[in-house]
């Protein structure tokens, strides 16, 4: 039996993930929405259908479960579908000094941002090859930087950047596109979860979730390895390469210290 191709979007209940699902649906792809909040996924599915898109599949799943990749694969197979694209968007961050933040919560961040993303990137290579599909991993500009004040989060995004760039080279010969999307500040639930005040986000670098999602989709379809939405953000990533590491550490530390001060007010 031939299984029909679908695009799986994790963390699709809000923010960049929801926008990525909308972009893929507008471009004619059948999407499978994955997150824990089933009510939000169903509301998004209804919205996509009302806008003229194909009926999405809804998969309420906890990506922190070690068998999450199997749960998603089985749910798709039960509907006669398999992956063509996987969009690994699920993740979270925390503002604070690593030694002061809850260790269990930080380890959970590593589990979601790194382990789950790695598992989902590798679990479906055969079906991605069959459908000449791809992987879009959502990283961050944080992946280019040292991160005092958000040390574990920045480190997870450095992993996502490095891992995705390597997969781009490894899987390209199999006809699989692999891109990493590295946005700057985006006003979504992610910022609130991380403890980031809107007043502390650099306005010049801030972009909407809609623009970021469109840039991610376009970059993936163009086969680009690394996608940094926005001219100012691109310039920053270029400057990072020439600014001394000691100075970068001082700048990031100062910025995160101001964030913590704002939180206490």
N, C-alpha and C positions, 0 to 999 in steps of 0.2 A: 504494500500500500504506500502510495506517495503522500507524504505529509506536507501540508501547505506551510509556507514560510511566514514567520511572524517576527516582530521586533519587541524584545522584552526591555522594559524600562523599570529599573529599581528606584525606590524612593520617589515613586510617581504621585504620591498623595498631595504634594505641594511644591512650590518653588520651581527651581530649574528642572527637576524631574517631570513635573506636570507640564511645563512648557515644552520640554523635549518630546513628550508623548503627543502633544498637540501638533508639533511641527511634523513629526513622522506621519501622523494620521492625515494631515493636510496634503501630504505628498503621496497619499495613496497606500501607505503601508498599514497592515493590520497590526495593532499594538497589543501587547499583553502588559497590563499594569500590575506592578508588584510593590507592595508595602504592607505594613501591619494594619493600617486604618482602612478597613474594607469599605466603610461608609463613604469615605472621601474618594476612594477608587471608583465606586459605583457612580457617584455624582459626576466625576470626570468622564467616565465612560458614556453616561447619558449626554453630557455636553458635546462630546466628540461626535456622537451619532446625530445630535440635533444640528450640528454644523455641516453634516453631509459626509462624515467619515464612516469607515467600516466599524461594525460593532466590536469594541475591544474585549479581550479576555480579562477577567479580574482574578488575580491570584493573591489572596491574603496570606502572606508568609513572613516569618521572622528570619531575616538573613543571618542572625547570630546563631541559629541552629546549625550544627555541623553538616546536616543533610539537606540544607536549603537548596543546593543545586539540583539534587535528586527530586525534591518536592516540586520545584519549578518544571523540571523536565517531564516528570510524570503528569503534572497538571496539563501541560501542553499536549503531550501524547494522547491523553484522554479526550482531547478536543480535536484530534487529528492534525496537530500542528507541531512544528519544531522551529528552532531558532534560525533566523537569517542574520539578525543584528542583536547584540546585547549592549545595552546602555547602563553602565555601572555608575549610577548617580548617588545611591544611598551612602550616607556618611554624616558625621557630626564633628564639631570641634568644641574646645573649652578654653576660655581665657583664664589665666592664672599661672602662678609659679608651680612648676611640676611637683616639687617636693611638698607643696601645700594642698594641692588638689587631691581628691579622692583617688587612690591608686586603682581601685576596682573599676571606677568609671573610665579612667585613662586606658586601662587594659581592654575594656570593652570597645573603646574608640579604635584601638589597634586592631581588634578582632573584626570590626565592621569595615573600617577604612582600608585595611590591608588584606586580612585573611579572606574575608568574604569576596572582596573584589578579585583577588587572585584566583580563588576557586571558580567563580563565575566566568572569568576570562578564559580559563583552561578547560572547563567542563564540556563545552559544546563545540570544540574545534572541528569535529567531523561534520556536523550539520552546517556550521559556518562555511566550511570548504565546499560542501555540496551546493549551497545557494550563493556562493561568491559574495558573502556578506561581510560583516565587520564587527569591531568592538570599539565603542566610544567610552573611555574612562574619564570621569569627571574629577580632575585634579584641582589645582589652585595656583595662583601666582605665588602662594606661600611655599610651593615646592621648589622654587628657585632660591629661597632665602633661609638663613638660620632663624630660629624662632623663639628667642627668650620671651617668656610671657605666654607663649602657646607652644611650648617645646614639642610636646608629643604630636599635636595636630600638624605642625609644620613638617615634622619628620615623616608622618604618614603620607603627606602629599609629595614629599621628596621621593618616597618609594613609588608612589603612583606614577610620577613623571618618569623615573628611571625605568621602571618595569614596562610601562606602555611604550616608551621609545624602543626598548629592546624587542618587544613583541612585534612592533611595526616592521623591524628587520627580519625577524624569525618567521613570521606568518605571511609576509608579503608574497613570497614565492608560491604560497598555496592559494593565492587569490583573495586573501582576507585582508581587508583594510583595518588598520589599528590607529586610532588617534587618541590624544589626550587633550581634553579641554581644560584650560587654565584661566578661569576668570579672576578678576579682582573682586572688590566688594560688590555684593549683590543684596539688595534689601529683601530678604526672605525670612522664613521661620528659622533658618540656619543661624542667622545672626543673633536672634533672640535666645536660641538654645545655647549658643556659645557664650552668651553674656556680653555681646558687643553692642554698645550704645550707638544709635543712629548718628548722634552728633559727632562720633569719633571716626566715622567712615570718610576717607578722603573723597570729596565730591568729584574731582577730576577723573578719578579711577572707577567710580561707581557706575555700574550699568544695570539695566533692568534684566530680569530673568528671561524675558521674551527675546531681547537682543542676544543674550548669551546663548540661549538655546538655538536660535537661528544660525549663529556663527558656528556652533558645534556641529549642527547638521550639515551645513555647507562644507565645513572643513573635512568632515568624515567622507562625504561623497566625492570630494576632490582628492582624497587620498593623502591629506596633509598629516604629518606626524604629530606636530604640536600646534595647538590652536590657542592663541591669546587674543580674546576679543578686545577691540578698542585700540586706537592709535597710541594714546597715552600709556596704556598698559604695555603695549609692545615696546615702547621706548624705555620704560622702566626695566623690563627684562633684559634689554641690551645694556643699560647702564650698570645693572647688577654685576655683569661680567667684568667690568673694569674698576668698580669701586672696591677698595680693600676690605677684606672680610671683617677686620676689626671695626671698621667704621660702620659696616652694615649691622653688625651685632649691636653697636651702640645706638644706632637709629631705631632699630626694631625694639630694643629694650626700652628706650625712652617712650616710644609710642604706646607700647603695652602698659607701661607704668601709668601713663595718662588715662588709659582705659580703666585700669583698676581704680584710679582715684575718682573717676566719674561714677563708677559703680557704687562707691562708698557714700557719695553725696546724697 
